[in-house]
Amino acid sequence: MHQEKSIEIPCAVWGASGYSGVELSWLLHQHPRFKLTHCFSSGAREAVPLANLYPQLQGRCEVLLEPWHAHLLDDVAKQVRVCFLALPHEVSAQLAPQLIARGLVVFDLSGAFRLTDVAEHERAYGFVRPPGIGETPYALAEYLTLSGSESLIAVPGCYPTAATLAAKPVLELKTPHSAVMVNAVSGTSGAGRAASLKTSFCEVSLQAYGVGSHRHQPEIAQNLGCDVVFVPHLGAFKRGILATVYVQVGTDVTAAMVDEAFDFAYMDSPLVRLCWQQTPALQQVVGTPYCDIGWQLVRSANSQTIVITAAIDNLLKGAASQALQVANRYFGMPDSTGLLNRSAVL
């Protein structure tokens, strides 16, 4: 782990014009240690203030959004130490190795490097990763150990973050061979900034999608090490994810055992808040870096199910703030450095 206590750490964001990218850029701009030197967008034709795209930043953030071209790579590599990629999956897969080859540390917010099984990755994402990358640490912050020598770190997806934080503490109580069931609703910002019919004002409703085929299903299954049935939904709200997770357990499991499992898992996790038997609501977490988790042990005649609800902001704990949380730890800072009491952009 790097322990440079007072040295500024120059960094750049690629994909800064998107929702996750701009939230990350804004967090970095306010951070006490990271110095945001560049914000790039492949769609930019000329350098313009980031606030031109997001007027909420007028008078608060003077960072320029710069057009990205491959010929800039060597010059940028001399100016920064850390790279955050909020890019389409295949674009990240091509750019990350080039940055690593120049000695930079890369935190990738795409799905390009999350899945360890090569065939599963190709099924989920539809492209072949460049060779020679090796195993990439999967950076779910609450279950991550870093040595400080890593050059590429994969930041989890939004749905897998909520589902995994909800289910993982009680997996040892789960009935053998049973699947973990996950229903999750996301706001429309999870679909990205590009205009589409399904997220237009008059079309958006509450609807399941990607049942049995969503690329986050294998990621959740990889994290939990068991079969998963995942049903995502698109909701008629801007941001946030509310995930309800069902874990079947034996009749000998008690409520005290469930409470103890969650308490033990997250007693040292400052950005996970336990609601115990209360059900968290999205309004508690939107605009924050927290994951709020509540649970109930539901009994029926011959079985029991732990019903867990997790709430996160999909653009923060599900993307930008988790990337920064992990980067904080990588450089020897507390997880929450630069993340608390910050206003969101969107």
N, C-alpha and C positions, 0 to 999 in steps of 0.2 A: 504494500500500500504506500502511496506517495504521501509524504508528510510536509510538503512545502507550505508553511503556515501563512506566509505573507506575500508570496509571489503571485502576481496576476497570471491567470492561465488563459492565453488567447485561444479563441474558438470561433468556429464558423458553422452556420446552419445552411444546409441545402434543402430546398423545398419550403422556403420560408413564407411563400405566399399562401400555402394551404392552411387549414384550420389548426392542425397539430403543430405545423411549422411556425406559425405566427405566435401561438401560445408559448412555444419553447423559446423563440427569439425574445419575447417580452420578458420571460422569466430570467433568461441569461443577461439581458440588458440591465436588470435590477440587481443581479447577483453580486455579493461582496467580493468574490474571488474570480469568477469567470469574466473575461473581457470579450464581449462580442465584437469581432472585427469585421466579419462579412456575413451578409445574408444573400443567398443566391436563389434564383428562380430560372428555370429553363424557358419559362414563358415570357420573361421580361425582355423587352427590346432595347431598353436603355435604363440606366440607374435612376430610380425614383425613390423618394422617401417611402418607407413601409407604411407610414401613416396615410399615404395617398390611397392605398387599398383598404386600410382599416382606420377610418377617421377617429375612432375611439382613442387612437394613439397620438393624435395631434397635440403638440405641446408637451408630450411626455416622452416621446421616443423619436430621435432624429436619425435612427439607423437607416441606411439606404438599402433598397432591394436591388441587387445587381444581376444583370444577365449572366448566365453561366455558359462558358465555352471551355472545351477541353484544353485549349492552349494555355489557359490560366493556371493549370494544375501545379506546375513547378513553382510559380511565383507565390501562389497561395500557401503551398506546403512550407515555404520559408517563413511565413507570417503567423501561422497558427500551430497549435499543438493538438487540439481536440476538434473532431469533426462530428457533427450530429446530422444524420441523414433522415429526413422526413420525405422520402421519395417513393415513387412507385416501386414495387418489389424488384422487378427485373432491372430497373435503372440502378437501384442500390447494389444489386448483385454485381454489376459491372464496375461501378465507381469505387466501392469499398476496397477491393484488392489494390487498386491504383493508389489510394490514399495510404493504405498500410505499407505498401512498398516504399513509400517516402517517409516512413518512420512515424506516422501519425496514429493517434488513438481514435477509433471510430465507434460511435454509439449509433446503431442502426435501428430506426423505428419501424422499418418495413418488416414483412414476413420472409425476407430473402434467406435468412440464416437461422430461423427459429427451430425448424424441424430437423432432428438428427438423422432420421431415416431418409435416405436419398430418394427412394422410390415414392415414399409418402409425400415428400416435398414436390416431386414432379407431378404427382396426381393433383395435389392441392393448388399448385401455383402455375403449372403448365410450362415450366422452362427448366433447363438444366443449369445448375450453379457452376460458376467457374471452378476449375480444379485447383487444388493446392491450398485451400483456405484452412482445412483442418477443423477440429471441433471448436465450436463457438459457444462461449458461456451464455446461457439463457438467463436473462437478468430480471427475474421476478424478485424484486428487492428483498422481500421478507424471507426468501429461501435461497439467498445468494451468498456465496463466499468468493471473494476476489483476492488474488495474490498481488495485484498491481502490475503484473507483467503482461496482461492481456492487451492485444492490439485491436480486437474486434469483439464487440459485445452486442448481443441481440436483445432488444427491448421487447417484452411480450406484447401481444395484441390486447385490445380492450376487453373483449368478452372473456378470453382466457384469464386475464388478471382477476376479474370479479369472480369467475367460477372457481378458479384454483384457490384463491384466498378463502372462499367459502367452504370448499369441500375438504381440502387437504388436512386440516387438523383432526378430522374424525374418520379418516380412511381406515385406521386400525380397528375401528369399531364396526366397520361395514360387514354385512353378510357376505361370505365368500361367493364369488361368481356373479354377484348382482351388479347391474350397471348403475352408474351415477346419472341421474336425470337432471338436465339443466334447461330451464326456460328463462330467457333473458330479453328484455326490451331496451332498445337503444334509441336515442334521439337522432334526428336527421343529420346532424353534423358528422355522425359516424360514416355516412356515405360520401363525405368529401365536399369540396367547395364547388366542383363543376356542376352546372345546371343539368337536371334530369327530370323527366316526367314524374317518376315515382316519388320524388321529394319536393315537387312543386306544391304550393300552398293548398290548392284545391284538390289535389290527388292524395296527399298523405293522410293516413287514417291510423289504424292499428292492425297490423297484418304480419303473420308469420312468413318467413322466406328462407330459402336455402336449407330446407329441412332435409337432413341426411347428407347434404353436399357442401355445407359451409366450410371454408378452409380453416376456420378456427376449431372445428371439431377434433381433427387429429392433434392439434396443439394442446387442447384440454386433456385429451386422452393420454398424450405423452407426459403431461405434468402429473396426472393422477395415477398412471400406471394401471388403468382398468378400462373396461368398456364404458363408453359415454354415449348417451342420447342427448343431443343438443338441438334445441329449437329456438333460433333467434327471431325476434320480432322488431319491426320498425314502428316507432310510436310517433304521435303527433306533438312532439316537443323538440326543442332545439338541441339540448345536450344532456348527457347523463346515461348511465346504464343501471337498471335494476334487474338483478339476477336472482332467481329462486331455484335452489338446488335441493334435490331429494336424495338422501342416502339411506338405504334400507339397512337396519341393524337388527340384532337378535332381541328377544324379549327380556334378556337378562341385563341389557344396557339401561342405566339409570340416567335421570336428568343431571345428577351431580357429576357423573362420568363425562357427559357431554360438556358441561360447564368447565370442568377441569381441563379437557382437551383444548378448548379454545383459549382459556386463560394461559395455559402453558405455551401454546404456539405463538401467542402475540404479546406476551408480557414485556418483551423488549422491543416492540415494534411501534415507534412513535406515530406512524402514519396509518395504523389500523386502529379503529375505535370500536370497542365491543359494546353492543347495545343489549346483550344478554337476551332476555325474553321479549324485548321490544322489537318491533319491525322498523328498520330504517326507511327513511323517505329520501327521494332524490334531492329535495330542497336542502337537506342537511349537508350534502356533499358537492353540489354543483358550484364550480368556482373554487374548489379546494383540492388539496393533494391527498385527501383521506379516502380510505375504504371503510365504510361502516357496515358492521355485520351483526345480525340478530338471528336467533334460532329458537326452535320449539321441538320437543320430542313428542311426536304424535303417535298415539297408541290405537291399534285396532285389535280385533279378536285374536289374531294369531301372529301378528307382526308389529314392528315399530319402524317409524321413519323419522329421521332427523330432517326437518324442513328448515333450510338456511336461506336467509335473504341477505344479499350483499349489494350495496349501493356505491357507485363511483362516478366521478366525472370522466366521461370517455376520452376527452381531450387532455386531461391532466393526469390523474392516476392511471388512466388507460393509455397514456401516450407521453405527453411532454413532461409532466412533473415526475413521472416514474423514471424517464431517461435522465433527468437532472438529479433525482434522488440517488440513482446508481452512480452517476458521475461524481457526485459529492463523496460517496463512499470510496470510490476508486482513488480519489485524491486526498483521502484521510480526513474529510470533513463530516460532521454529523449529517445524517440522512436529510433532515429538514432544513438545512441551510439554504436560505434564499427562497423558501417555498411557502412560508406562513405569512398570513396577512398581506397577500398579494392579490390585486384585482385581476380578473380574467379579461381577455380581449373580447371574445364573441358574446 
